[in-house]
Amino acid sequence: MEQAAYETVIHENTWDALADRFLAVYEKTIRSPLCPLFRYIVPVYNIKRCCPAVWHALQAQTWQDFEVWLVDDGSTDGSGELCDEYAVKDARIHALHKENGGQGSARDLGLDHARGEYICYVDSDDEVLPNLLENALRTAREADADVVVYGYYKQFLDKDGSALRRSGPNLPALSGVYTYEEFWQDFRKAKYESVPWVRFCRRDYLQKYNIRFTSLRVGEDAHFLTQLLDAPFRRIVYLRSAYYIYNIRPSSTMTSFQKAYFGDEAAAKRAEFDEVVCRHAPVSGMYDGLIGREALCVVLESARKLSFVRDTMPNAERIQWLRKACERPRAAKWLAESRREMADSSWQWVGLCILKRKQYRLALAYFDFIQTLRGGRDRRMQKNLR
């Protein structure tokens, strides 16, 4: 091309237009093959012994085009140094370090740094099955979905990390592709688990609506889900297959007492869920029963958490905590209106009946008994493993 003609092209096509065209070609031909579609974000805190398991599970993926962001949340047991070692050994791994602020803030930091098309949150003491990416990512791209939801197994571990038993699979009630409007038309079935690791999301979608975990120490997962419910997605895909293994350790948050769970901030976040569901319900009051079930689940979980400190907290103090949980307006309303169909099992319904009568001492004894039975079962299983 002669110089004059070249200058004419530059003049007629502004620099901005040329830049946009170049970047479009670059994304398709150069960057895309080097920039994986998928990003795992893994918050890490004092879990050095368990980190190898999650990393081996990620390495075993049948779809290998991914990156991992390990976010060390101020660990003091060497977990942070282990993250750095992984990053040196594998170019797909990136390690970030921050002061301790909770796994929600760690996930948010990972999202700030991650690129790619889809984001998946994995806890550092859990595992994923080998075909998660291959199956779920293919489905997501075919449906052009912003969110993909899948099932999981629960795996109970002893104090040494050995598996005692596995339950499940726990699967979504729905299957297939739904629009945002269709999602809300069938929300009773569409609503599935508040934990972030049963779904992955398009990164642009999370950023568009500024969906974050924030610095919450308790209830950050439910807060994240509430934001998803309130942020119109183009399509959501449900897969009735389990791809995740949720490991429950004796010292995990699922088996421990946390004062913040009973606090005002956590209660306010639960009220946000109620408001969002009421606002999006196609007919006023359509999902009141579902809101009631959620409230009763919190009450039952409060009693269960208190059973974990039966040997370390005076019974009078435990009664005060349980009374506080049950006498919050949301809980008191739905305890008074509770019905058998609002409980998932007979043992839950018995517990609700006791709490409905405000017999808190009896309720604690009942939940202590349930936990004792479960502990005995786990000890028998551990003995059989030897």
Secondary structure, DSSP 8 states (H G I E B T S, - for coil): --HHHHHHHHHHS-HHHHHHHHHHHHIIIIIHHHS-SEEEEEEESS-TTTHHHHHHHHHT-S---EEEEEEEES-SSSHHHHHHHHHHH-TTEEEEEE----HHHHHHHHHHH--SSEEEE--TT-EE-TTHIIIIIHHHHHHT-SEEEEEEEEEEE-TTS-EEEEEEEE--S--EEE-HHHHHHTHHHH---S-GGGEEEEHHHHHHTT---TT-SSSHHHHHHHHHHTS--S-EEEEEEEEEEEEE-TTSGGGS--GGGGSHHHHHHHHHHHHHHHHH-SSTTTTHHHHHHHHHHHHHHHHHHHHTTTTTS-HHHHHHHHHHHHTSHHHHHHHHT--GGGSSSHHHHHHHHHHHTT-HHHHHHHHHHHHHHHHHHHHHHHHHH-
